[in-house]
């Protein structure tokens, strides 16, 4: 007897598919539609196709520049909210726009200075729902000094080289994959080439909780961009659940504190 296989797609994957037509989620979505195996939550692909258009945020970017780009790069992680059963277009838009006004725990001036002074920047992406927002920030960084790293294997909602190309990142900066399909960045699981690029970088920009959990003890200069999503991380970073955070690695925080008291 043949199993009745169904494809259940959450909001984040649908948004990713609509934004990046050459992506893995888009191919999976198209195949499921052709074969009649698609189950979707309350939000439909038609609604979500209109959710995110970059020109929508031009007014904010023209006024605030890199500071707003940092917020949008973090706010892109709102796509994870799709697992709660389906958000409609207005709910997602409101969530993103609220992110532009809600508190951001972090020093954007120090972050901008670190970007400006660094000679070799490695930007660690996460999922497809965010990579379009990441581009808004990457466009405002020194492109000749910036390398973007994506996942080494096509996990359903993780950004890969093919997806970075579809998002236009390969037209802006050098893009590599980390050779791993593990969550976060587990260095010993990554390719030798990625490990060398990581070691050579003088600034690492790491998105979301997975990278925070795996790199927070790194001796490198790392800035984490994330939204706090669980009490454990909230206690660790000293912020409430739901807060947007721009935080340097613990090594930087210790060095900064020593500098203040020296």
TILUM-120908 format. One record per residue (C-alpha): y, z, x; residue number from 1; residue in three letters. Coordinates in Angstrom, 2 decimals, padded with zeros to 5 digits, always signed. Example, Ala and Ser with C-alpha at 12.3 -4.5 7.8 and 13.67 -1.06 7.14 Angstrom:
<pts>
yy:-004.50	zz:+007.80	xx:+012.30	n:1	res:ALA .
yy:-001.06	zz:+007.14	xx:+013.67	n:2	res:SER .
</pts>
This chain:
<pts>
yy:+000.00	zz:+000.00	xx:+000.00	n:1	res:UNK .
yy:+003.42	zz:-000.95	xx:+001.36	n:2	res:UNK .
yy:+005.94	zz:+001.86	xx:+001.70	n:3	res:UNK .
yy:+009.10	zz:+001.52	xx:-000.36	n:4	res:UNK .
yy:+011.62	zz:+001.90	xx:+002.47	n:5	res:UNK .
yy:+015.21	zz:+002.60	xx:+001.55	n:6	res:UNK .
yy:+018.33	zz:+002.63	xx:+003.71	n:7	res:UNK .
yy:+020.66	zz:+005.50	xx:+002.91	n:8	res:UNK .
yy:+024.11	zz:+004.94	xx:+004.39	n:9	res:UNK .
yy:+026.81	zz:+007.59	xx:+004.49	n:10	res:UNK .
yy:+030.55	zz:+007.00	xx:+004.37	n:11	res:UNK .
yy:+031.03	zz:+007.02	xx:+008.13	n:12	res:UNK .
yy:+028.48	zz:+004.27	xx:+008.67	n:13	res:UNK .
yy:+029.95	zz:+002.12	xx:+005.91	n:14	res:UNK .
yy:+033.46	zz:+002.49	xx:+007.34	n:15	res:UNK .
yy:+032.13	zz:+001.60	xx:+010.79	n:16	res:UNK .
yy:+030.38	zz:-001.45	xx:+009.38	n:17	res:UNK .
yy:+033.46	zz:-002.70	xx:+007.59	n:18	res:UNK .
yy:+035.75	zz:-002.13	xx:+010.59	n:19	res:UNK .
yy:+033.44	zz:-003.67	xx:+013.19	n:20	res:UNK .
yy:+031.65	zz:-006.72	xx:+011.77	n:21	res:UNK .
yy:+029.53	zz:-007.27	xx:+014.90	n:22	res:UNK .
yy:+028.31	zz:-003.68	xx:+015.15	n:23	res:UNK .
yy:+024.83	zz:-002.21	xx:+014.77	n:24	res:UNK .
yy:+025.78	zz:-000.44	xx:+011.49	n:25	res:UNK .
yy:+027.13	zz:-003.74	xx:+010.11	n:26	res:UNK .
yy:+023.86	zz:-005.54	xx:+010.89	n:27	res:UNK .
yy:+021.85	zz:-002.72	xx:+009.34	n:28	res:UNK .
yy:+024.08	zz:-002.73	xx:+006.27	n:29	res:UNK .
yy:+023.87	zz:-006.50	xx:+005.85	n:30	res:UNK .
yy:+020.09	zz:-006.47	xx:+006.15	n:31	res:UNK .
yy:+019.73	zz:-003.64	xx:+003.64	n:32	res:UNK .
yy:+021.94	zz:-005.51	xx:+001.19	n:33	res:UNK .
yy:+019.93	zz:-008.73	xx:+001.59	n:34	res:UNK .
yy:+016.64	zz:-006.95	xx:+001.06	n:35	res:UNK .
yy:+017.83	zz:-004.76	xx:-001.80	n:36	res:UNK .
yy:+017.10	zz:-001.53	xx:+000.08	n:37	res:UNK .
yy:+020.56	zz:+000.01	xx:+000.18	n:38	res:UNK .
yy:+021.41	zz:+003.38	xx:-001.30	n:39	res:UNK .
yy:+025.07	zz:+004.43	xx:-001.08	n:40	res:UNK .
yy:+026.96	zz:+007.57	xx:-002.06	n:41	res:UNK .
yy:+029.76	zz:+007.62	xx:-004.60	n:42	res:UNK .
yy:+032.11	zz:+005.64	xx:-002.38	n:43	res:UNK .
yy:+031.40	zz:+001.90	xx:-002.37	n:44	res:UNK .
yy:+031.76	zz:-000.61	xx:+000.42	n:45	res:UNK .
yy:+034.56	zz:-002.31	xx:-001.51	n:46	res:UNK .
yy:+036.57	zz:+000.91	xx:-001.64	n:47	res:UNK .
yy:+035.91	zz:+001.73	xx:+002.00	n:48	res:UNK .
yy:+036.84	zz:-001.73	xx:+003.21	n:49	res:UNK .
yy:+040.44	zz:-000.80	xx:+002.41	n:50	res:UNK .
yy:+040.38	zz:+002.68	xx:+003.94	n:51	res:UNK .
yy:+041.67	zz:+002.01	xx:+007.43	n:52	res:UNK .
yy:+044.07	zz:-000.70	xx:+008.50	n:53	res:UNK .
yy:+045.79	zz:-000.07	xx:+011.79	n:54	res:UNK .
yy:+049.21	zz:-001.35	xx:+010.61	n:55	res:UNK .
yy:+049.13	zz:+001.55	xx:+008.16	n:56	res:UNK .
yy:+049.86	zz:+003.88	xx:+011.08	n:57	res:UNK .
yy:+052.48	zz:+001.78	xx:+012.86	n:58	res:UNK .
yy:+055.33	zz:+003.87	xx:+011.48	n:59	res:UNK .
yy:+053.86	zz:+007.04	xx:+012.97	n:60	res:UNK .
yy:+053.07	zz:+005.46	xx:+016.32	n:61	res:UNK .
yy:+056.54	zz:+003.96	xx:+016.66	n:62	res:UNK .
yy:+058.09	zz:+007.40	xx:+016.10	n:63	res:UNK .
yy:+055.76	zz:+009.67	xx:+018.06	n:64	res:UNK .
yy:+053.95	zz:+007.34	xx:+020.47	n:65	res:UNK .
yy:+051.22	zz:+008.92	xx:+022.54	n:66	res:UNK .
yy:+051.41	zz:+012.28	xx:+020.77	n:67	res:UNK .
yy:+050.48	zz:+010.66	xx:+017.46	n:68	res:UNK .
yy:+047.85	zz:+008.52	xx:+019.17	n:69	res:UNK .
yy:+046.17	zz:+011.74	xx:+020.38	n:70	res:UNK .
yy:+046.19	zz:+013.09	xx:+016.83	n:71	res:UNK .
yy:+044.73	zz:+009.88	xx:+015.42	n:72	res:UNK .
yy:+042.04	zz:+009.79	xx:+018.09	n:73	res:UNK .
yy:+040.98	zz:+013.26	xx:+016.96	n:74	res:UNK .
yy:+041.57	zz:+012.53	xx:+013.27	n:75	res:UNK .
yy:+039.12	zz:+009.63	xx:+013.46	n:76	res:UNK .
yy:+036.39	zz:+012.27	xx:+013.50	n:77	res:UNK .
yy:+037.17	zz:+012.83	xx:+009.81	n:78	res:UNK .
yy:+034.61	zz:+010.09	xx:+009.18	n:79	res:UNK .
yy:+031.93	zz:+012.77	xx:+009.56	n:80	res:UNK .
yy:+033.09	zz:+014.16	xx:+006.24	n:81	res:UNK .
yy:+031.17	zz:+011.34	xx:+004.58	n:82	res:UNK .
yy:+027.96	zz:+013.36	xx:+004.71	n:83	res:UNK .
yy:+029.19	zz:+015.57	xx:+001.90	n:84	res:UNK .
yy:+028.28	zz:+012.91	xx:-000.63	n:85	res:UNK .
yy:+030.88	zz:+010.19	xx:-000.46	n:86	res:UNK .
yy:+034.65	zz:+010.19	xx:-000.16	n:87	res:UNK .
yy:+036.73	zz:+007.64	xx:-001.94	n:88	res:UNK .
yy:+039.45	zz:+005.61	xx:-000.30	n:89	res:UNK .
yy:+042.33	zz:+007.86	xx:-001.29	n:90	res:UNK .
yy:+040.53	zz:+011.01	xx:-000.11	n:91	res:UNK .
yy:+039.88	zz:+009.57	xx:+003.34	n:92	res:UNK .
yy:+043.41	zz:+008.24	xx:+003.66	n:93	res:UNK .
yy:+044.88	zz:+011.59	xx:+002.64	n:94	res:UNK .
yy:+042.60	zz:+013.41	xx:+005.09	n:95	res:UNK .
yy:+043.76	zz:+011.21	xx:+007.96	n:96	res:UNK .
yy:+047.43	zz:+011.42	xx:+007.04	n:97	res:UNK .
yy:+047.18	zz:+015.20	xx:+006.72	n:98	res:UNK .
yy:+045.80	zz:+015.24	xx:+010.25	n:99	res:UNK .
yy:+049.14	zz:+013.92	xx:+011.45	n:100	res:UNK .
yy:+050.90	zz:+017.02	xx:+010.12	n:101	res:UNK .
yy:+048.33	zz:+019.78	xx:+010.59	n:102	res:UNK .
yy:+048.31	zz:+022.06	xx:+013.65	n:103	res:UNK .
yy:+047.05	zz:+020.68	xx:+016.94	n:104	res:UNK .
yy:+045.99	zz:+023.35	xx:+019.40	n:105	res:UNK .
yy:+046.82	zz:+021.95	xx:+022.81	n:106	res:UNK .
yy:+049.53	zz:+020.87	xx:+025.21	n:107	res:UNK .
yy:+050.20	zz:+017.16	xx:+024.70	n:108	res:UNK .
yy:+052.88	zz:+017.21	xx:+027.40	n:109	res:UNK .
yy:+050.42	zz:+018.51	xx:+030.02	n:110	res:UNK .
yy:+047.86	zz:+015.97	xx:+028.82	n:111	res:UNK .
yy:+050.36	zz:+013.12	xx:+029.14	n:112	res:UNK .
yy:+051.24	zz:+014.29	xx:+032.66	n:113	res:UNK .
yy:+047.55	zz:+014.38	xx:+033.63	n:114	res:UNK .
yy:+047.11	zz:+010.82	xx:+032.36	n:115	res:UNK .
yy:+050.22	zz:+009.65	xx:+034.17	n:116	res:UNK .
yy:+049.26	zz:+011.26	xx:+037.49	n:117	res:UNK .
yy:+045.58	zz:+010.27	xx:+037.50	n:118	res:UNK .
yy:+044.33	zz:+007.26	xx:+039.41	n:119	res:UNK .
yy:+040.85	zz:+006.96	xx:+037.88	n:120	res:UNK .
yy:+040.42	zz:+007.88	xx:+034.20	n:121	res:UNK .
yy:+037.08	zz:+007.92	xx:+032.38	n:122	res:UNK .
yy:+037.29	zz:+008.01	xx:+028.56	n:123	res:UNK .
yy:+034.08	zz:+009.12	xx:+026.82	n:124	res:UNK .
yy:+033.80	zz:+007.77	xx:+023.27	n:125	res:UNK .
yy:+031.55	zz:+008.96	xx:+020.47	n:126	res:UNK .
yy:+030.89	zz:+007.11	xx:+017.23	n:127	res:UNK .
yy:+031.93	zz:+003.87	xx:+015.59	n:128	res:UNK .
yy:+034.06	zz:+005.54	xx:+012.97	n:129	res:UNK .
yy:+036.29	zz:+006.85	xx:+015.76	n:130	res:UNK .
yy:+036.33	zz:+004.04	xx:+018.30	n:131	res:UNK .
yy:+039.01	zz:+002.11	xx:+016.40	n:132	res:UNK .
yy:+041.24	zz:+005.19	xx:+016.52	n:133	res:UNK .
yy:+040.39	zz:+005.71	xx:+020.19	n:134	res:UNK .
yy:+041.87	zz:+002.30	xx:+020.85	n:135	res:UNK .
yy:+045.26	zz:+003.52	xx:+019.60	n:136	res:UNK .
yy:+045.29	zz:+006.08	xx:+022.41	n:137	res:UNK .
yy:+043.69	zz:+003.87	xx:+025.06	n:138	res:UNK .
yy:+046.36	zz:+001.22	xx:+024.46	n:139	res:UNK .
yy:+048.94	zz:+003.77	xx:+025.63	n:140	res:UNK .
yy:+047.13	zz:+004.65	xx:+028.84	n:141	res:UNK .
yy:+047.36	zz:+002.86	xx:+032.22	n:142	res:UNK .
yy:+044.74	zz:+000.19	xx:+031.55	n:143	res:UNK .
yy:+044.08	zz:-000.74	xx:+035.17	n:144	res:UNK .
yy:+043.16	zz:+002.90	xx:+035.86	n:145	res:UNK .
yy:+041.09	zz:+003.48	xx:+032.72	n:146	res:UNK .
yy:+037.36	zz:+003.01	xx:+032.13	n:147	res:UNK .
yy:+035.81	zz:+003.57	xx:+028.71	n:148	res:UNK .
yy:+032.21	zz:+004.77	xx:+028.44	n:149	res:UNK .
yy:+030.00	zz:+004.22	xx:+025.39	n:150	res:UNK .
yy:+026.40	zz:+005.11	xx:+024.52	n:151	res:UNK .
yy:+023.62	zz:+003.41	xx:+026.42	n:152	res:UNK .
yy:+021.47	zz:+002.78	xx:+023.34	n:153	res:UNK .
yy:+022.29	zz:+001.65	xx:+019.78	n:154	res:UNK .
yy:+022.03	zz:+004.86	xx:+017.76	n:155	res:UNK .
yy:+023.07	zz:+004.21	xx:+014.16	n:156	res:UNK .
yy:+026.58	zz:+005.68	xx:+014.34	n:157	res:UNK .
yy:+027.24	zz:+005.80	xx:+018.09	n:158	res:UNK .
yy:+029.47	zz:+003.29	xx:+019.82	n:159	res:UNK .
yy:+027.74	zz:+000.86	xx:+022.21	n:160	res:UNK .
yy:+029.01	zz:-001.92	xx:+024.49	n:161	res:UNK .
yy:+028.61	zz:-004.45	xx:+021.70	n:162	res:UNK .
yy:+030.68	zz:-002.27	xx:+019.39	n:163	res:UNK .
yy:+033.38	zz:-001.73	xx:+022.01	n:164	res:UNK .
yy:+033.65	zz:-005.50	xx:+022.31	n:165	res:UNK .
yy:+033.91	zz:-005.86	xx:+018.54	n:166	res:UNK .
yy:+036.68	zz:-003.25	xx:+018.52	n:167	res:UNK .
yy:+038.60	zz:-005.20	xx:+021.16	n:168	res:UNK .
yy:+038.30	zz:-002.52	xx:+023.84	n:169	res:UNK .
yy:+036.75	zz:-004.89	xx:+026.36	n:170	res:UNK .
yy:+039.92	zz:-006.97	xx:+026.18	n:171	res:UNK .
yy:+041.97	zz:-003.93	xx:+027.18	n:172	res:UNK .
yy:+039.99	zz:-001.98	xx:+029.77	n:173	res:UNK .
yy:+036.74	zz:-001.91	xx:+031.73	n:174	res:UNK .
yy:+033.91	zz:-000.67	xx:+029.48	n:175	res:UNK .
yy:+030.56	zz:+000.70	xx:+030.67	n:176	res:UNK .
yy:+027.62	zz:+002.42	xx:+029.01	n:177	res:UNK .
yy:+026.26	zz:+005.77	xx:+030.12	n:178	res:UNK .
yy:+022.63	zz:+004.67	xx:+030.11	n:179	res:UNK .
yy:+021.65	zz:+007.42	xx:+027.68	n:180	res:UNK .
yy:+021.11	zz:+007.86	xx:+023.96	n:181	res:UNK .
yy:+021.39	zz:+011.66	xx:+024.10	n:182	res:UNK .
yy:+024.17	zz:+013.45	xx:+022.18	n:183	res:UNK .
yy:+027.15	zz:+014.41	xx:+024.30	n:184	res:UNK .
yy:+027.06	zz:+013.63	xx:+028.01	n:185	res:UNK .
yy:+024.01	zz:+015.06	xx:+029.77	n:186	res:UNK .
yy:+024.65	zz:+013.81	xx:+033.28	n:187	res:UNK .
yy:+021.08	zz:+013.94	xx:+034.60	n:188	res:UNK .
yy:+020.03	zz:+011.80	xx:+031.62	n:189	res:UNK .
yy:+022.69	zz:+009.16	xx:+032.35	n:190	res:UNK .
yy:+022.37	zz:+006.15	xx:+034.63	n:191	res:UNK .
yy:+023.08	zz:+006.41	xx:+038.36	n:192	res:UNK .
yy:+026.02	zz:+004.05	xx:+037.92	n:193	res:UNK .
yy:+027.57	zz:+006.19	xx:+035.20	n:194	res:UNK .
yy:+027.05	zz:+009.32	xx:+037.29	n:195	res:UNK .
yy:+028.92	zz:+007.68	xx:+040.17	n:196	res:UNK .
yy:+031.78	zz:+006.64	xx:+037.89	n:197	res:UNK .
yy:+031.91	zz:+010.17	xx:+036.49	n:198	res:UNK .
yy:+032.00	zz:+011.67	xx:+039.98	n:199	res:UNK .
yy:+034.75	zz:+009.28	xx:+041.12	n:200	res:UNK .
yy:+037.02	zz:+009.90	xx:+038.12	n:201	res:UNK .
yy:+039.90	zz:+012.32	xx:+038.61	n:202	res:UNK .
yy:+040.41	zz:+012.71	xx:+034.86	n:203	res:UNK .
yy:+037.77	zz:+012.74	xx:+032.12	n:204	res:UNK .
yy:+038.84	zz:+012.42	xx:+028.48	n:205	res:UNK .
yy:+035.93	zz:+013.52	xx:+026.30	n:206	res:UNK .
yy:+035.72	zz:+013.14	xx:+022.53	n:207	res:UNK .
yy:+034.10	zz:+015.49	xx:+019.97	n:208	res:UNK .
yy:+031.98	zz:+018.61	xx:+020.04	n:209	res:UNK .
yy:+028.93	zz:+017.03	xx:+021.66	n:210	res:UNK .
yy:+030.85	zz:+016.28	xx:+024.83	n:211	res:UNK .
yy:+032.53	zz:+019.67	xx:+024.71	n:212	res:UNK .
yy:+029.17	zz:+021.43	xx:+024.53	n:213	res:UNK .
yy:+027.71	zz:+019.46	xx:+027.44	n:214	res:UNK .
yy:+030.77	zz:+019.30	xx:+029.72	n:215	res:UNK .
yy:+032.80	zz:+022.45	xx:+029.07	n:216	res:UNK .
yy:+031.58	zz:+024.04	xx:+032.33	n:217	res:UNK .
yy:+032.27	zz:+020.90	xx:+034.38	n:218	res:UNK .
yy:+034.19	zz:+021.34	xx:+037.62	n:219	res:UNK .
yy:+035.97	zz:+018.05	xx:+036.90	n:220	res:UNK .
yy:+039.41	zz:+017.76	xx:+035.33	n:221	res:UNK .
yy:+038.40	zz:+017.23	xx:+031.70	n:222	res:UNK .
yy:+040.44	zz:+017.12	xx:+028.50	n:223	res:UNK .
yy:+038.46	zz:+017.54	xx:+025.29	n:224	res:UNK .
yy:+039.68	zz:+015.96	xx:+022.05	n:225	res:UNK .
yy:+037.84	zz:+017.35	xx:+019.06	n:226	res:UNK .
yy:+037.94	zz:+018.85	xx:+015.61	n:227	res:UNK .
yy:+036.25	zz:+022.26	xx:+015.46	n:228	res:UNK .
yy:+033.35	zz:+022.00	xx:+013.02	n:229	res:UNK .
yy:+031.32	zz:+025.18	xx:+013.40	n:230	res:UNK .
yy:+031.88	zz:+028.91	xx:+013.98	n:231	res:UNK .
yy:+030.16	zz:+028.86	xx:+017.38	n:232	res:UNK .
yy:+032.59	zz:+026.31	xx:+018.82	n:233	res:UNK .
yy:+035.47	zz:+027.99	xx:+016.98	n:234	res:UNK .
yy:+034.77	zz:+031.24	xx:+018.83	n:235	res:UNK .
yy:+034.37	zz:+029.41	xx:+022.12	n:236	res:UNK .
yy:+037.70	zz:+027.56	xx:+021.94	n:237	res:UNK .
yy:+039.52	zz:+030.38	xx:+020.17	n:238	res:UNK .
yy:+040.52	zz:+028.34	xx:+017.12	n:239	res:UNK .
yy:+039.55	zz:+028.37	xx:+013.44	n:240	res:UNK .
yy:+037.01	zz:+025.94	xx:+012.04	n:241	res:UNK .
yy:+038.72	zz:+022.68	xx:+011.08	n:242	res:UNK .
yy:+041.43	zz:+022.87	xx:+013.75	n:243	res:UNK .
yy:+042.21	zz:+019.84	xx:+015.90	n:244	res:UNK .
yy:+041.95	zz:+020.74	xx:+019.57	n:245	res:UNK .
yy:+043.19	zz:+019.20	xx:+022.82	n:246	res:UNK .
yy:+041.78	zz:+021.51	xx:+025.45	n:247	res:UNK .
yy:+041.28	zz:+021.29	xx:+029.22	n:248	res:UNK .
yy:+038.00	zz:+022.30	xx:+030.82	n:249	res:UNK .
yy:+037.49	zz:+025.93	xx:+031.76	n:250	res:UNK .
yy:+037.94	zz:+025.11	xx:+035.43	n:251	res:UNK .
yy:+041.43	zz:+023.78	xx:+034.72	n:252	res:UNK .
yy:+042.27	zz:+026.81	xx:+032.58	n:253	res:UNK .
yy:+041.20	zz:+029.19	xx:+035.35	n:254	res:UNK .
yy:+043.11	zz:+027.23	xx:+037.99	n:255	res:UNK .
yy:+046.17	zz:+027.16	xx:+035.74	n:256	res:UNK .
yy:+045.99	zz:+030.92	xx:+035.20	n:257	res:UNK .
yy:+045.63	zz:+031.52	xx:+038.94	n:258	res:UNK .
yy:+048.65	zz:+029.32	xx:+039.55	n:259	res:UNK .
yy:+050.73	zz:+031.38	xx:+037.12	n:260	res:UNK .
yy:+049.81	zz:+034.66	xx:+038.85	n:261	res:UNK .
yy:+050.04	zz:+033.43	xx:+042.44	n:262	res:UNK .
</pts>
